[in-house]
Amino acid sequence: MSYRLIVTVVPQYSGALVTNAARDAGCPGGTVLMGRETSENEIVQLLGFGDAPKDITYNLVESEKAPEIISAIEKVTAEKKKKFGILFSIGVSEFMKAGDSEPVSVKKGEKTMAEKNVQMINVIVNHGYAEDAMAAARKAGAGGGTIINARGTAREGDAKFFGAEIVPEKDLLMILVPGDKKDDIVNAIRDLDCFKKAGSGIVFCNEAQDFTVLGKK
């Protein structure tokens, strides 16, 4: 059995609308995170909907149920304003529920919208540097991104061992871009001064499938 993580980025206080629609369509539950947009108003590209607080929703579902749940989310947001938000899904290769004795490996889901080749760039940096990373990404062709406040979990002993400075506050920056722009954007972020120090951040990428702009068409 394969699974997919359905992700949406919608206006603040709209996360419950999405998770309720997903639950009514058969999703057992979901998670709502708080984030904020970083895009410039005149640039309307992937994840570029203006500077404002956002809700990010996560719903983990069986792959065969994903189309029905995605359809339910599209339906409940269809009458919202244009560019109300975005939706995409990610294949889940392994997961574990609390109480399970070991992780469950699953097969990668089919590439339902592979022709769009949308890539999700994830940047984890020390707090305060996400804007610098986003500025570099935008110069390299990105439209905008979503920042989630987070914190590191390294211990003092780990820092001494790996030679990394302990900075508990972190920023997670998520950027959706066309696949042909991914390398240029990653290289632009890598060349930043704030990334030259060991332990100052990481970047990883994955394919985003089922990419949809929510709201009125």
Helices and strands as residue ranges (DSSP letters): E 3-11, H 15-24, E 31-37, E 53-62, G 63-65, H 66-77, E 85-92, E 94-95, E 104-105, G 114-116, E 118-126, H 130-139, E 146-151, H 156-162, E 169-178, G 179-181, H 182-190, G 193-195, E 201-214
